[in-house]
Amino acid sequence: GGHLMQRGLVDLVITGTDLDEPSELRFSNPKITAKAKTAADGKAVLNQFTVTLAPDAPVGLHEVRVLTRLGISTPRAFAVGTQTEITRAKANTTPETALELAVDTVCNATVTAAAADHYTFLAKKGQKLSVDCVAAAIDSKLIRVLTIADPSGQDLIVSRRGGAVDFTAPADGKFFVRVNSLTYEGGPEHFYRLALLSQPPSTPLFARAVS
């Protein structure tokens, strides 16, 4: 299955079982298309596709299926958004290795087993932000716990339910966000999208798109 990203041209890696010889991705909206990713020698890269999103591809969650030698897969979620997208590249399981997020950014990651992923952001006193960590809506197995902490590491908000968390900075400073699994599991099937937004978007960030 898959998830991700924003308008333009993106690479997508598919994971899961019974994906023998994947040959095609089929999306629920014709504004999203894909072709097998090729290496420098012209050969297809296993389980990787280059996805093209038309400028008018609808924002929201679409469905994608993988066509393989064994048939067609069950649908998985594919998100299209307008915010800046990043992908966590390095381990960030301590406050010292926290990944800094800019406002109006979505970070794609897989949760670290038996640990918490750390992020940080700067805010001014009274600044209103929205923090959303989405997993179930994009077909992840992650049962997420989302925590916002102050500059000293003291927990301000702990959310074990889905949905965005509204946050008003109590002072100027560098705040922290932690994401961990309630069940301590991790790995490729426990992925999430962490969004730091200046305000809740007019269009729900992770709603199913009409396709």
TACOR-V644251 format. One record per backbone hydrogen bond with DSSP energy under -0.5 kcal/mol. NH is the residue of the N-H (numbers start at 1). CO is the residue of the C=O. E is the energy in kcal/mol with one decimal. If there is no record, write none. Layout:
[[NH | CO | E] [NH | CO | E]]
This chain:
[[7 | 81 | -1.1] [8 | 53 | -0.6] [10 | 51 | -2.4] [12 | 49 | -3.2] [14 | 47 | -2.4] [15 | 1 | -1.4] [22 | 19 | -0.8] [23 | 67 | -3.1] [24 | 67 | -1.2] [26 | 65 | -2.7] [27 | 25 | -0.5] [28 | 63 | -2.3] [32 | 29 | -1.8] [33 | 52 | -2.3] [35 | 50 | -1.9] [37 | 48 | -2.3] [39 | 43 | -3.1] [42 | 39 | -2.0] [45 | 37 | -3.5] [46 | 44 | -0.5] [48 | 45 | -1.8] [49 | 12 | -2.6] [50 | 35 | -3.2] [51 | 10 | -3.6] [51 | 49 | -0.6] [52 | 33 | -3.0] [53 | 8 | -3.0] [53 | 51 | -0.5] [54 | 31 | -2.4] [54 | 52 | -0.5] [57 | 54 | -2.2] [60 | 80 | -2.6] [61 | 207 | -2.9] [62 | 60 | -0.5] [62 | 78 | -3.1] [64 | 76 | -2.3] [65 | 26 | -2.4] [67 | 24 | -3.0] [68 | 66 | -0.6] [68 | 71 | -3.5] [69 | 20 | -2.1] [71 | 68 | -1.2] [73 | 66 | -2.4] [76 | 64 | -2.1] [78 | 62 | -2.3] [79 | 4 | -1.2] [80 | 60 | -2.5] [81 | 5 | -1.3] [84 | 104 | -1.5] [86 | 106 | -2.6] [88 | 108 | -2.2] [97 | 94 | -0.8] [98 | 95 | -1.1] [99 | 118 | -2.0] [100 | 98 | -0.5] [101 | 120 | -3.1] [104 | 196 | -2.4] [105 | 196 | -1.5] [106 | 84 | -3.0] [107 | 194 | -3.1] [108 | 86 | -2.6] [109 | 192 | -2.0] [111 | 190 | -2.7] [114 | 184 | -1.2] [115 | 112 | -1.2] [117 | 179 | -3.2] [118 | 92 | -3.8] [119 | 177 | -2.7] [120 | 99 | -2.1] [121 | 175 | -2.1] [123 | 173 | -2.3] [126 | 169 | -3.2] [127 | 124 | -2.5] [129 | 127 | -0.5] [129 | 167 | -3.4] [130 | 197 | -2.5] [131 | 165 | -2.7] [132 | 195 | -2.4] [134 | 132 | -0.5] [134 | 193 | -2.5] [138 | 135 | -1.5] [139 | 136 | -1.9] [140 | 135 | -2.2] [141 | 189 | -2.7] [144 | 142 | -0.7] [145 | 180 | -2.4] [146 | 159 | -2.9] [147 | 178 | -2.4] [148 | 157 | -2.6] [149 | 176 | -2.8] [150 | 154 | -2.8] [153 | 150 | -2.5] [156 | 148 | -3.3] [157 | 148 | -1.9] [159 | 146 | -3.5] [160 | 158 | -0.5] [165 | 131 | -3.2] [166 | 164 | -0.5] [167 | 129 | -3.0] [169 | 127 | -2.4] [169 | 167 | -0.5] [173 | 123 | -2.2] [175 | 121 | -2.7] [175 | 173 | -0.7] [176 | 149 | -2.4] [177 | 119 | -2.6] [178 | 147 | -2.8] [179 | 117 | -2.3] [180 | 145 | -1.9] [181 | 115 | -0.5] [182 | 143 | -3.3] [184 | 181 | -1.1] [187 | 111 | -1.6] [190 | 187 | -2.3] [192 | 109 | -2.8] [193 | 134 | -1.9] [194 | 107 | -2.8] [195 | 132 | -3.6] [195 | 193 | -0.6] [196 | 105 | -2.4] [197 | 130 | -3.0] [197 | 195 | -0.6] [204 | 202 | -0.5] [207 | 204 | -1.1] [209 | 61 | -3.0] [211 | 209 | -0.7]]
